[in-house]
Amino acid sequence: MHPLLVEGLTDAAGFVGGVLLAWGLGSLLGLDPLAPGYGNSAMGGILLAGLGGGLGLHMARRWRRGRASSITKD
């Protein structure tokens, strides 16, 4: 598989997974990024979803980098 395709797919999976986990956590805390208007609930949910997406992307890249270094060691 082409390395850029793997990079794109893992980045997308990490980002979407992070957003979904953050959205679930936000729902438990009463934050909804899709709430009408720009109230505290909506802004908190948007912030949490953005942080979750960024963290998921970071974790996907860290996983990919660790996997690449373990393959080169073998």
N, CA and C atoms as a LAMMPS dump frame, in Angstrom:
ITEM: TIMESTEP
0
ITEM: NUMBER OF ATOMS
222
ITEM: BOX BOUNDS ff ff ff
-5.0000000000000000e+02 5.0000000000000000e+02
-5.0000000000000000e+02 5.0000000000000000e+02
-5.0000000000000000e+02 5.0000000000000000e+02
ITEM: ATOMS id mol type element x y z
1 1 1 N 0.855 -1.17 0
2 1 2 C 0 0 0
3 1 3 C 0.903 1.236 0
4 2 1 N 0.485 2.252 -0.709
5 2 2 C 1.276 3.474 -0.834
6 2 3 C 1.394 4.164 0.535
7 3 1 N 2.592 4.599 0.919
8 3 2 C 2.78 5.204 2.247
9 3 3 C 1.931 6.452 2.495
10 4 1 N 1.696 7.256 1.457
11 4 2 C 0.873 8.445 1.662
12 4 3 C -0.593 8.093 1.906
13 5 1 N -1.046 7.002 1.295
14 5 2 C -2.412 6.546 1.55
15 5 3 C -2.55 6.069 2.989
16 6 1 N -1.564 5.333 3.458
17 6 2 C -1.573 4.868 4.853
18 6 3 C -1.557 6.067 5.795
19 7 1 N -0.732 7.064 5.487
20 7 2 C -0.661 8.26 6.326
21 7 3 C -2.009 8.977 6.369
22 8 1 N -2.631 9.151 5.232
23 8 2 C -3.919 9.829 5.182
24 8 3 C -5.019 9.077 5.903
25 9 1 N -5.057 7.774 5.718
26 9 2 C -6.095 6.966 6.366
27 9 3 C -5.925 6.929 7.881
28 10 1 N -4.69 6.79 8.355
29 10 2 C -4.485 6.752 9.805
30 10 3 C -4.735 8.119 10.427
31 11 1 N -4.351 9.203 9.728
32 11 2 C -4.649 10.544 10.243
33 11 3 C -6.161 10.756 10.346
34 12 1 N -6.883 10.367 9.302
35 12 2 C -8.34 10.538 9.306
36 12 3 C -8.988 9.705 10.408
37 13 1 N -8.543 8.464 10.562
38 13 2 C -9.114 7.602 11.595
39 13 3 C -8.835 8.153 12.989
40 14 1 N -7.629 8.641 13.212
41 14 2 C -7.289 9.218 14.512
42 14 3 C -8.111 10.462 14.813
43 15 1 N -8.252 11.335 13.815
44 15 2 C -9.01 12.568 14.008
45 15 3 C -10.473 12.274 14.297
46 16 1 N -11.088 11.448 13.464
47 16 2 C -12.516 11.142 13.639
48 16 3 C -12.748 10.393 14.951
49 17 1 N -11.874 9.455 15.262
50 17 2 C -12.003 8.726 16.53
51 17 3 C -11.896 9.657 17.728
52 18 1 N -10.958 10.601 17.663
53 18 2 C -10.803 11.564 18.753
54 18 3 C -12.013 12.462 18.903
55 19 1 N -12.56 12.911 17.783
56 19 2 C -13.759 13.764 17.839
57 19 3 C -14.936 12.995 18.425
58 20 1 N -15.112 11.752 18.005
59 20 2 C -16.239 10.963 18.511
60 20 3 C -16.104 10.68 20.006
61 21 1 N -14.89 10.378 20.451
62 21 2 C -14.689 10.164 21.89
63 21 3 C -14.938 11.45 22.681
64 22 1 N -14.463 12.568 22.162
65 22 2 C -14.68 13.847 22.838
66 22 3 C -16.157 14.218 22.841
67 23 1 N -16.848 13.924 21.747
68 23 2 C -18.279 14.223 21.68
69 23 3 C -19.044 13.392 22.723
70 24 1 N -18.672 12.123 22.845
71 24 2 C -19.305 11.277 23.86
72 24 3 C -19.044 11.791 25.265
73 25 1 N -17.805 12.187 25.524
74 25 2 C -17.468 12.744 26.832
75 25 3 C -18.223 14.055 27.054
76 26 1 N -18.311 14.863 26.017
77 26 2 C -19.048 16.119 26.127
78 26 3 C -20.522 15.897 26.41
79 27 1 N -21.091 14.869 25.821
80 27 2 C -22.501 14.557 26.085
81 27 3 C -22.715 14.199 27.552
82 28 1 N -21.762 13.47 28.114
83 28 2 C -21.858 13.136 29.537
84 28 3 C -21.757 14.378 30.417
85 29 1 N -21.015 15.374 29.942
86 29 2 C -20.837 16.615 30.702
87 29 3 C -21.882 17.669 30.378
88 30 1 N -22.788 17.373 29.439
89 30 2 C -23.837 18.317 29.07
90 30 3 C -23.41 19.326 28.018
91 31 1 N -22.361 19.019 27.265
92 31 2 C -21.883 19.91 26.211
93 31 3 C -22.293 19.345 24.864
94 32 1 N -22.843 20.192 24.002
95 32 2 C -23.317 19.744 22.7
96 32 3 C -22.817 20.689 21.617
97 33 1 N -21.859 20.254 20.782
98 33 2 C -21.333 21.143 19.755
99 33 3 C -22.353 21.499 18.671
100 34 1 N -23.441 20.766 18.585
101 34 2 C -24.457 21.042 17.573
102 34 3 C -25.692 21.729 18.149
103 35 1 N -25.565 22.251 19.369
104 35 2 C -26.685 22.97 19.981
105 35 3 C -26.927 24.261 19.202
106 36 1 N -28.192 24.674 19.1
107 36 2 C -28.488 25.914 18.362
108 36 3 C -27.885 27.128 19.068
109 37 1 N -27.412 28.062 18.283
110 37 2 C -26.824 29.279 18.835
111 37 3 C -25.389 29.046 19.271
112 38 1 N -24.855 30.037 19.936
113 38 2 C -23.479 29.958 20.418
114 38 3 C -23.438 30.113 21.926
115 39 1 N -24.244 29.314 22.606
116 39 2 C -24.257 29.343 24.058
117 39 3 C -23.05 28.612 24.631
118 40 1 N -22.993 28.565 25.933
119 40 2 C -21.875 27.912 26.609
120 40 3 C -21.787 26.433 26.273
121 41 1 N -22.923 25.771 26.164
122 41 2 C -22.936 24.343 25.845
123 41 3 C -22.348 24.088 24.462
124 42 1 N -22.745 24.896 23.502
125 42 2 C -22.246 24.72 22.135
126 42 3 C -20.764 25.043 22.048
127 43 1 N -20.344 26.153 22.654
128 43 2 C -18.931 26.538 22.586
129 43 3 C -18.05 25.531 23.317
130 44 1 N -18.499 25.038 24.455
131 44 2 C -17.734 24.012 25.173
132 44 3 C -17.639 22.728 24.369
133 45 1 N -18.731 22.353 23.715
134 45 2 C -18.715 21.151 22.882
135 45 3 C -17.806 21.288 21.679
136 46 1 N -17.806 22.468 21.053
137 46 2 C -16.924 22.709 19.908
138 46 3 C -15.469 22.661 20.349
139 47 1 N -15.168 23.278 21.472
140 47 2 C -13.807 23.266 22.004
141 47 3 C -13.355 21.842 22.323
142 48 1 N -14.214 21.093 22.983
143 48 2 C -13.872 19.718 23.342
144 48 3 C -13.704 18.836 22.112
145 49 1 N -14.552 19.014 21.1
146 49 2 C -14.429 18.236 19.867
147 49 3 C -13.125 18.569 19.146
148 50 1 N -12.752 19.838 19.119
149 50 2 C -11.492 20.235 18.493
150 50 3 C -10.29 19.657 19.209
151 51 1 N -10.319 19.705 20.525
152 51 2 C -9.221 19.119 21.302
153 51 3 C -9.152 17.607 21.114
154 52 1 N -10.298 16.966 21.081
155 52 2 C -10.327 15.515 20.874
156 52 3 C -9.803 15.131 19.504
157 53 1 N -10.183 15.883 18.479
158 53 2 C -9.692 15.611 17.13
159 53 3 C -8.184 15.796 17.029
160 54 1 N -7.687 16.866 17.621
161 54 2 C -6.246 17.105 17.614
162 54 3 C -5.48 16.045 18.369
163 55 1 N -6.011 15.623 19.509
164 55 2 C -5.352 14.575 20.287
165 55 3 C -5.391 13.244 19.55
166 56 1 N -6.512 12.94 18.912
167 56 2 C -6.607 11.704 18.13
168 56 3 C -5.636 11.689 16.97
169 57 1 N -5.487 12.816 16.294
170 57 2 C -4.53 12.934 15.199
171 57 3 C -3.104 12.754 15.715
172 58 1 N -2.799 13.379 16.837
173 58 2 C -1.469 13.24 17.437
174 58 3 C -1.173 11.785 17.799
175 59 1 N -2.144 11.107 18.375
176 59 2 C -1.944 9.706 18.763
177 59 3 C -1.774 8.811 17.539
178 60 1 N -2.499 9.091 16.461
179 60 2 C -2.352 8.303 15.238
180 60 3 C -0.958 8.479 14.655
181 61 1 N -0.452 9.694 14.656
182 61 2 C 0.897 9.944 14.132
183 61 3 C 1.954 9.312 15.017
184 62 1 N 1.746 9.374 16.327
185 62 2 C 2.698 8.742 17.247
186 62 3 C 2.704 7.222 17.04
187 63 1 N 1.523 6.625 16.865
188 63 2 C 1.431 5.189 16.62
189 63 3 C 2.151 4.817 15.32
190 64 1 N 1.92 5.617 14.274
191 64 2 C 2.534 5.348 12.976
192 64 3 C 4.058 5.49 13.052
193 65 1 N 4.55 6.488 13.758
194 65 2 C 5.988 6.685 13.903
195 65 3 C 6.623 5.54 14.692
196 66 1 N 5.961 5.089 15.749
197 66 2 C 6.466 3.965 16.528
198 66 3 C 6.466 2.68 15.73
199 67 1 N 5.459 2.508 14.924
200 67 2 C 5.378 1.31 14.077
201 67 3 C 6.475 1.321 13.021
202 68 1 N 6.748 2.486 12.45
203 68 2 C 7.787 2.598 11.427
204 68 3 C 9.168 2.336 12.016
205 69 1 N 9.41 2.823 13.239
206 69 2 C 10.722 2.601 13.843
207 69 3 C 10.906 1.145 14.247
208 70 1 N 9.824 0.458 14.637
209 70 2 C 9.958 -0.957 14.998
210 70 3 C 10.154 -1.816 13.764
211 71 1 N 9.615 -1.396 12.627
212 71 2 C 9.803 -2.155 11.385
213 71 3 C 11.247 -2.033 10.906
214 72 1 N 11.831 -0.833 11.044
215 72 2 C 13.208 -0.64 10.587
216 72 3 C 14.207 -1.343 11.489
217 73 1 N 13.859 -1.602 12.744
218 73 2 C 14.76 -2.299 13.663
219 73 3 C 14.834 -3.795 13.376
220 74 1 N 13.754 -4.342 12.797
221 74 2 C 13.723 -5.798 12.547
222 74 3 C 14.653 -6.233 11.451
